[in-house]
Amino acid sequence: MRHADVAPDVDALSREVIGAAIEVHTQLGPGLLERMYEEALAYELAAIGLSCESQVQIRVPYKSVMLSAQRLDLIVENTLIVEVKAVSRTTEIDAAQVLSYLSYLRCTGKPLGLLLNFHVMQLRDGIRRVVNSKHPALRPSHSPRPSRSTQSSYGERL
């Protein structure tokens, strides 16, 4: 999806997060552990006045049971999920992770996620936006018609 498909406030938030990530990458460069980038990014987000939760656990409902918890690296302004990576190359596993990341968005009801790989020479090469196409924060002219399944609650946080 293009940037225009996301509501302006969500798009602006993602740009602020990307700006903070660029600052982290400029200061630290590639080669550190994911957790270090996550901590530095949380610091930068707080410094620009954005609320940020780290290592948030979510549970996924399945019929009448709740499945095991999943951890999300960061949730910014209770709107945007950020997954921090520090891997040297993209593999099929990374492609599978993007698909699972889309599932995280749907389970949490969040409109947009960023997959940030800090193990690149230029951070722009390590940014992937993942859009929850079923979220109401998409612009109405681009949103698909809601179905019963997309209107239900997808998950809860622990």
Buried (B, 14 or more C-beta within 10 A) or exposed (E): EEEEBBBEEBBEBBEBBBEBBBBBBEEBEBEBEBEBBBBBBBEBBEEEEBEBBBEBEBBBBEEEEEEEEBEBBBBBBEBBBBBBBBBEEBEEEBEEBBEEBBBBBBBBBBBBBBBBBBBBEEBEEBBBBBBBBBBEBBEEEEBEEEEEEBEEEBBEBE
